[in-house]
C-alpha cells in the first residue's frame, strides 16, 4: 500500500466460497492513518455498473478481499459511506476468505 493520502489502483473482491468470486471491481484506494493496522477509502470509477452491487453486498456481508496491484491481497471490512467505501483491515482471522 502507498503512503497515506496517495491513491493506488486495486480490485475489491467478494468471494462466495474459496472457488467462486461473485464480484471483482476496480477501485482507487487511498490509505489513511489507522489505529491498529491501516484504514483506507475506496472509490469506484464514476458510472461503474458494479458500484451499487458492492454497496449491497457490504450491507449484507462486509468481508471482502482487497487485491493490490502487486498481487498481494488483504482481507478487509467494507462500510459504505456516501460516495465511498471505507475499508479497514480485518483483525486476526475475521473476514478470512470463504
C-alpha positions as CSV (number, residue, x, y, z in Angstrom):
1,X,0.0,0.0,0.0
2,X,1.2,3.5,-0.7
3,X,1.7,6.4,1.8
4,X,-1.3,8.0,3.4
5,X,-3.2,10.2,1.0
6,X,-1.7,8.7,-2.1
7,X,-4.1,6.8,-4.4
8,X,-3.5,3.3,-5.8
9,X,-5.4,1.0,-8.2
10,X,-6.7,-2.2,-6.8
11,X,-9.6,-4.6,-7.1
12,X,-12.3,-5.2,-4.4
13,X,-13.5,-8.8,-4.4
14,X,-16.3,-10.6,-2.7
15,X,-16.0,-14.4,-2.5
16,X,-19.0,-16.7,-2.1
17,X,-16.6,-19.5,-1.2
18,X,-12.9,-20.4,-1.9
19,X,-13.7,-21.1,-5.6
20,X,-16.3,-18.5,-6.6
21,X,-15.7,-14.8,-6.7
22,X,-19.1,-13.0,-7.2
23,X,-17.7,-9.6,-7.8
24,X,-14.3,-8.1,-8.6
25,X,-14.5,-4.4,-9.2
26,X,-11.7,-1.9,-10.0
27,X,-11.3,0.7,-7.2
28,X,-8.9,3.6,-6.4
29,X,-7.7,3.2,-2.8
30,X,-6.4,6.0,-0.7
31,X,-4.7,4.9,2.5
32,X,-5.2,6.8,5.7
33,X,-3.7,6.6,9.2
34,X,-5.2,3.7,11.1
35,X,-5.3,2.6,14.7
36,X,-4.1,-1.0,14.8
37,X,-3.2,-1.7,11.2
38,X,-4.5,0.6,8.4
39,X,-7.6,2.1,7.1
40,X,-8.4,3.2,3.6
41,X,-11.1,4.7,1.4
42,X,-12.0,3.0,-1.9
43,X,-13.8,4.8,-4.8
44,X,-15.2,3.0,-7.9
45,X,-14.8,4.6,-11.2
46,X,-17.6,7.1,-12.0
47,X,-20.6,5.3,-13.5
48,X,-19.2,1.9,-12.9
49,X,-22.0,-0.6,-13.0
50,X,-20.8,-2.7,-10.0
51,X,-20.7,0.3,-7.6
52,X,-24.2,-0.3,-6.2
53,X,-23.6,-4.1,-6.1
54,X,-20.6,-3.5,-3.9
55,X,-22.6,-1.4,-1.5
56,X,-25.4,-4.0,-1.3
57,X,-23.0,-6.8,-0.6
58,X,-21.2,-4.8,2.0
59,X,-24.5,-4.2,3.8
60,X,-25.2,-8.0,3.9
61,X,-21.7,-9.3,4.5
62,X,-18.9,-6.7,4.9
63,X,-15.9,-9.0,4.4
64,X,-14.1,-8.5,1.1
65,X,-10.6,-9.1,-0.3
66,X,-8.6,-6.1,-1.5
67,X,-6.3,-7.3,-4.2
68,X,-3.4,-4.8,-4.8
69,X,-1.6,-4.1,-8.0
70,X,1.5,-6.1,-6.8
71,X,-0.6,-9.2,-6.5
72,X,-0.9,-9.2,-2.7
73,X,-4.3,-9.3,-1.0
74,X,-5.7,-8.1,2.3
75,X,-8.9,-9.2,4.0
76,X,-10.9,-6.0,4.7
77,X,-14.2,-5.0,6.3
78,X,-16.1,-2.6,4.0
79,X,-18.5,0.1,5.2
80,X,-20.5,2.1,2.6
81,X,-20.2,5.8,3.4
82,X,-21.7,8.3,1.0
83,X,-19.9,8.0,-2.4
84,X,-17.0,6.0,-1.0
85,X,-16.4,2.7,0.7
86,X,-14.4,2.7,4.0
87,X,-12.0,-0.2,4.3
88,X,-10.5,-1.5,7.5
89,X,-8.0,-4.4,7.6
90,X,-9.7,-7.4,9.1
91,X,-8.5,-8.3,12.6
92,X,-6.8,-11.7,13.1
93,X,-8.8,-14.1,11.0
94,X,-12.0,-12.1,10.9
95,X,-13.4,-12.0,7.4
96,X,-11.0,-14.5,6.1
97,X,-11.8,-15.5,2.5
98,X,-14.6,-18.1,2.5
